[in-house]
Amino acid sequence: MQNILNMPVQVDVLEVDVLGTVPVVECKMFDERQTCAPVLLYLAGEKDGAPADYTVCPSYRDGKCRRTGQRALCAFHEPETATVWRKAATWRLIELADGDTAVTPSKNAVVFAAELGARIVGYEVLA
């Protein structure tokens, strides 16, 4: 069974007198830093990585990402070889016509953007 984001995966069962068989599950924690808009804007080349680009973000200023419950460093405080950057490279930020944004896996970005009439931030789709 594939563990998708925070979907629980059964890893064992327990026999409990009153309840009977109870599944034991675990959730693979999803590192939300990889879908952070400033991170994706940087990877798309729309931000140059200068600290001034990110000082409006309290997580950047504090050094701890609030999206992760402050359990992890802000991605911009991690080296470029950190796992968060490799994972972030698998996502694309798309911008809808009304200016709203969404994140999608890179392998689906062209299809989703076309279906939604959106642009893939930092990329030009050639016909």
N, C-alpha and C positions, 0 to 999 in steps of 0.2 A: 504494500500500500504506500502511496506517495504522501508525504507530509507537506501539505500546501499551507503556507503562511501559518496561521494560528489554529488550523484545524487539528483537533485532537486525534492521536493515533493510539489505538489500543496496544499496550505492551505486555499486559498480563491480566489475570483474573484472580479475584479473591473469593473464597467461599465464606460468607457471613451468615451465621445461624439465622438471624431474623430476616435478612434480605435475600439470601440465596447467593447466586453468582453475581458478582459485581465486577464490571470491567475496570481495569486500571489503565488510565490514559496519560499521555504526556503531550505537551504542546511545544512545538519548536518555536522559540521566540523569534519574532520578526524584528529585525533591526530597522526601525523607522527612519534612521538617519539616511539610509540609502534612497529614500524617496522624498527627501527634503528639497523643496523648490530651489533654494540658493545653491545647493550641491549640484542639482541637475542643470541649473543655469550656467554654473561654472564649467561643467563638463561639456555643455553645448557651445561653449565659447562666447556666451552672452555676458559673462562677468569675467573680469581678468584676474580675479584672485587677490586683489588689493584689499587689505583689512578694512578700508573705508567702505567697501561694498557690503560688508556684513555687520558693521557695528550697530545697526538698527535691531539686529536679532539679539534678544537677551541671552539665548543659549550660547551664541558666539562670545558675547561679552563675559559671561560667567565661565565659559570653557566647558560646561557640562550641558549635554543635550536634554532639554525638557521633554522632548518627544519620547525619550527612553526612561522617563522618570528620574533623570539625572544620574543614571547608572553608568553612562558612557560619556566619553569626551565628545564634544562637538566635532563633527567630521573635519572641520577646518583646523582643528588642533591635533589631528592625526597625520602621520606621514602619508605621502601619496601612495605608498606601497601597502597601506593598511587594507584589510579585508573590506571595510565599508566602501572604499573607493572602487574596488573591483566589482562589488555587488551593485553599486550605484550605476556603473557603466552598462548594466543590463536593463535599465529603465529609460524611458523618454518622457519628457514633459510635453504635453500638448496644450495648446491654447485655443479655446473655443471662440467663436465669432463675438460673443458678448464679453470676452476678456477673462472669463473663468478659466481655470487650469485644472488639469487632471494628469495623473501619472499612469503609464501603461508599460507593460514589458516591451522591450525594443522589438522583439520579433513580431508583435501585433500592431505596432505604432502606425504603420502606413495604412493598414486596413481600418483601424479605429478612427484615425484622423479623417480619412476619406468619408467614412460613414457619418461622422459628426460635423463635417464641414470645418474641421479644425486644422491648425498648422502644427507641425512638429517643431518645437522651439529649437532653434539652432541648426535646423536642417532644411534643405530645399529639395522638394520632391520634383524630380524631372520626369516629364511625360514621355 
